[in-house]
Amino acid sequence: MSAVMMLNYLSETQEDERYHITTERIRDAYDASVQARDTTRDLGGSLGTAAFADAVIGRL
């Protein structure tokens, strides 16, 4: 989610809509992964961090 925060900042400071669109895509993929319970152990799932990243990337 730190990448989303960086892209939000760039969207605001660079006034470039592409950053905002990318931010929404990442956030939507993250939310879909959590909703599908494809999460890491600290969130009650069974995935490691690399597998969670793969789950999010797969939803982009």
PAMAR-583842 format. One line per field, with one value per residue: residue number from 1; residue in three letters; x, y, z of N, C-alpha, C in turn. Coordinates in steps of 0.02 Angstrom, whole numbers, plus 50000, padded with zeros to 5 digits. Layout:
REM residues N
nr	(NUM:...)
rest	(Ala:...)
nxx	(X:...)
nyy	(Y:...)
nzz	(Z:...)
caxx	(X:...)
cayy	(Y:...)
cazz	(Z:...)
cxx	(X:...)
cyy	(Y:...)
czz	(Z:...)
//
This chain:
REM residues 60
nr	(1:2:3:4:5:6:7:8:9:10:11:12:13:14:15:16:17:18:19:20:21:22:23:24:25:26:27:28:29:30:31:32:33:34:35:36:37:38:39:40:41:42:43:44:45:46:47:48:49:50:51:52:53:54:55:56:57:58:59:60)
rest	(Met:Ser:Ala:Val:Met:Met:Leu:Asn:Tyr:Leu:Ser:Glu:Thr:Gln:Glu:Asp:Glu:Arg:Tyr:His:Ile:Thr:Thr:Glu:Arg:Ile:Arg:Asp:Ala:Tyr:Asp:Ala:Ser:Val:Gln:Ala:Arg:Asp:Thr:Thr:Arg:Asp:Leu:Gly:Gly:Ser:Leu:Gly:Thr:Ala:Ala:Phe:Ala:Asp:Ala:Val:Ile:Gly:Arg:Leu)
nxx	(50041:50107:50154:50037:50013:50122:50092:49971:50019:50100:50000:49931:50030:50088:49983:49930:49826:49848:49919:49823:49729:49805:49827:49697:49675:49770:49727:49598:49631:49699:49596:49507:49582:49589:49454:49428:49490:49623:49749:49883:49957:49945:49828:49736:49741:49825:49934:50103:50205:50254:50169:50049:50073:50081:49948:49881:49941:49897:49766:49767)
nyy	(49940:50056:50094:50139:50251:50330:50348:50417:50537:50580:50595:50704:50804:50810:50823:50725:50617:50483:50428:50426:50337:50220:50203:50174:50052:49968:49973:49919:49788:49744:49753:49658:49542:49532:49520:49397:49320:49291:49312:49365:49282:49363:49426:49330:49239:49117:49139:49179:49327:49345:49263:49328:49450:49402:49363:49486:49549:49464:49504:49625)
nzz	(50000:50015:49892:49834:49910:49871:49735:49747:49800:49692:49597:49648:49654:49527:49444:49358:49283:49258:49364:49465:49410:49406:49542:49586:49521:49582:49716:49703:49661:49774:49871:49817:49831:49971:50001:49942:50029:50007:50086:50196:50338:50453:50431:50443:50341:50237:50160:50114:50104:49972:49897:49924:49861:49730:49715:49718:49607:49507:49497:49440)
caxx	(50000:50150:50155:49975:50023:50167:50056:49925:50059:50118:49939:49915:50082:50103:49920:49929:49772:49872:49937:49760:49700:49846:49813:49632:49683:49806:49683:49545:49660:49712:49531:49480:49620:49568:49385:49431:49529:49691:49785:49939:49938:49926:49758:49694:49748:49878:49985:50162:50203:50264:50107:49998:50090:50060:49875:49862:49963:49853:49702:49775)
cayy	(50000:50115:50116:50177:50317:50368:50367:50471:50598:50601:50617:50771:50854:50813:50833:50676:50570:50414:50406:50413:50276:50164:50195:50140:49983:49931:49969:49871:49721:49729:49740:49595:49488:49527:49495:49326:49288:49277:49359:49340:49252:49414:49446:49271:49196:49067:49156:49218:49393:49339:49235:49381:49497:49370:49365:49554:49560:49425:49538:49690)
cazz	(50000:50012:49822:49822:49942:49828:49675:49766:49805:49625:49564:49673:49640:49456:49409:49304:49296:49253:49431:49500:49381:49429:49613:49593:49499:49634:49774:49686:49662:49844:49903:49791:49863:50041:50001:49924:50083:49986:50129:50236:50403:50502:50417:50448:50283:50241:50111:50131:50072:49900:49870:49927:49807:49668:49712:49700:49538:49464:49492:49406)
cxx	(50043:50157:50094:49983:50069:50131:50003:49961:50077:50057:49922:49966:50097:50042:49916:49879:49794:49892:49874:49729:49739:49834:49748:49637:49717:49761:49627:49571:49675:49647:49501:49517:49599:49497:49382:49469:49596:49736:49842:49914:49915:49855:49711:49698:49805:49936:50045:50158:50211:50201:50051:50010:50069:49984:49850:49880:49918:49785:49708:49751)
cyy	(50063:50140:50157:50247:50360:50392:50420:50537:50624:50626:50688:50823:50862:50825:50789:50622:50498:50386:50387:50347:50215:50150:50157:50067:49941:49921:49919:49799:49698:49711:49674:49535:49478:49497:49420:49286:49262:49327:49324:49316:49304:49440:49386:49223:49147:49082:49190:49284:49389:49312:49287:49432:49467:49371:49434:49567:49523:49458:49606:49687)
czz	(50000:49940:49805:49852:49899:49765:49688:49770:49736:49587:49584:49651:49566:49413:49347:49321:49294:49321:49471:49475:49406:49503:49624:49573:49553:49695:49762:49688:49733:49880:49881:49822:49935:50044:49985:49977:50060:50023:50165:50304:50454:50491:50416:50389:50292:50194:50143:50092:49997:49867:49871:49871:49740:49660:49691:49627:49489:49454:49458:49334)
//
